[in-house]
């Protein structure tokens, strides 16, 4: 689409504002609302943002204590270049477009989540495959509006839908159904394909399943679905959160379902009997990096509160066939449905980043014929010490494992890995500087920092 085409599209849709948006490393949607003329004028150059969008924490403090890449400086500009294939009419007079971040010389930023995923997926396609991805989004919705929730410090809130706490309960009150219907209606209006919405395990918890599509479109839908869920909550006087664990009840996740297709369109993860060679080797590569990828899948202090046996999320570095207690569930023996389900990430994760790591690790397994460990049989909870490796259960442990890993450094880049580690060690220090201890229950600092913004 040329500048002329874009101008004509904006005029024909009576657009007065263009939301030019992207995701930060922190998974939040960031951007600027531009006039139509400005949006057209920045089509080639991109929209300028101060580099602190990738260098400040969630309390807006600049992060220090680690090396900065060459694109960082004394508040220099980075640029968000719109991808017009994502252009949609967001509301009657407002458009939205997603994009990728570049430095002032036009080079892609190593830390741009969407760009990372695109590069990882290009390598998959260069190897002769395409990928299909579906994402499960979990969140918790409350009866109170956001202003009341803030005034209460995000504590003692009333989960929407009553006290029922088991999955798939449809005997909810009208306000629960009103919220879920409004979300699905908005997705339909925006052309975002979804498969299902349902009640989840904890009180007030819901799940929205995004339809199968390619990796980049799946993650674009993920970021927009979360924004829709927030906007609908605001409009209806409710509050929604994607924090990994807001109380002592069950946490919430972002499960990633993934399969590869061969050049003839057939499912590379399917074999008429057993497990295909492609699935086995892809699993071999992914299993090699499950532990270090946890530092990406669990990006916050609160993320690690989900790592508890018998609560649903995985707690061990395991995979199994049709086994939802392991880190990776393999679905086999079906020509269309054979896939892996990566069950580690929390609802607070940046799915672009984690999916880039999965694809890059899996491709490494395919290219080097890496064999996975034996599939785990049985319940992967409550196991004797030393029987299987456990997922790191603190941010410090996870970052040490990532720092010492060579595979993710090779497939995601040294610059990204070192920058991620530096930022997350800053996060660890901030938690402890504000009174947090390893055994502390969920702190006010965590709720203030994460409840609204992740």
MOBELTA-V339852 format. One record per helix or strand. SS is the DSSP state (H for helix, E for strand). FROM is the first residue (numbers start at 1). LEN is the number of residues. If there is no record, write none. Layout:
BEGIN
SS/FROM/LEN, SS/FROM/LEN
END
This chain:
BEGIN
H/3/10, E/17/7, E/29/6, H/36/6, E/47/4, H/51/4, E/56/1, E/62/1, E/77/6, H/84/3, E/88/4, E/94/9, E/108/1, H/113/14, E/130/13, H/146/6, E/159/1, H/174/17, E/194/6, E/205/6, E/213/1, H/215/22, E/239/3, E/253/9, E/267/1, H/277/12, H/290/8, H/302/5, E/316/1, E/319/3, E/328/4, E/339/4, E/346/1, H/351/17, E/390/1, H/395/10, H/407/6, H/414/20, H/444/7
END
